[in-house]
Structures are given as structure tokens and as C-alpha cells.
Amino acid sequence: MDDSTRKMVCEAYDETVAEAMAAGRGAATAHKEGTTAAAMFLSSLTGVEDAQARAEVDGLGLSPTD
């Protein structure tokens, strides 16, 4: 994944986590939602399969405190 794609994926994660936490969800749930949103974004952007996109997002080591 190139730097610009990585930045957009991280932004999708961060925005989703912020929305989930603002809605009162815990950090673990917010992380799951953020990871799912980021993977869906990556998949739609690049055309990779969902499982591969999820693995790439997981590999970024994102967490709700990032």
C-alpha cells in the first residue's frame, strides 16, 4: 500500500472510531467498526478481496488511541 492510500485508510479508521466512541461505544467495539470501515474503504479503492484488505488494515496496527 502506498503512502497516500495508507493515509486515507487511517483517516477512514480514525473517523469511524471517533464516531463510534462519540456514540458511547467502547474502545473494543469502536476498533472493530474502524477496522471494518477501513478495510471496506481499501477494498473499494483498490479492488482487493475483503479478506486481503482486512489483513492489510490489521497489519497497520491501528488502535483507538492512535
N, C-alpha and C positions, 0 to 999 in steps of 0.2 A: 504494500500500500504506500503510495507516495505521500509526501508531507501535507499537501493541500487536502487530500482525501482524509488523512488521519485527523486533521484539524476539524473538518466538517463532521466526521463521525463522533469525535469527542464533544463537539458542541451539541450534537443531537442527544448524546448521552446526558450531558450536563443539564440541558434544558428539561429533559424528561424527568430527571432526578429532582430538580428544583420544583417542578410542578407537582410531582408525587408527594414530596415532603411538605409542600405548602398545603396540600390536601389532607395532611395528617397521617400519611402512611409512614411506616418505619423505614429505617435505612435499608434493611434487607429487601423489603418489597420495592422500595424506590430503585435500588440497584438492579433488581430483576427487570423492572419496567424500563429502566435506562438502557440496559444491555439489549433487551429485545428491540427497543426503538432504534438503537444504533445499528444493530445487525440488519434490521429491515431496511434502514436507510442505505447501508453499504451494499446490500443485495440489490436494491433497486438502482443504485448508482452505477454499479459495476457489472451487474448481471450474474454474479457468482451465486451458487446454490446457498440456501438458507443455512445449512449446517456449516459450510465453509465460512460464511460471513460471521456466524456466531463464534466460531473458533478464532477468527481474526480479531474480533472485538474482545473476546475473553483474553487474548494474548496481549492486549494493550494494558491490562492490569488496572483498569479504571475502578474507582470506588467513589461512594457518595461524598467523600471529603476532598476529592481532587479539585 
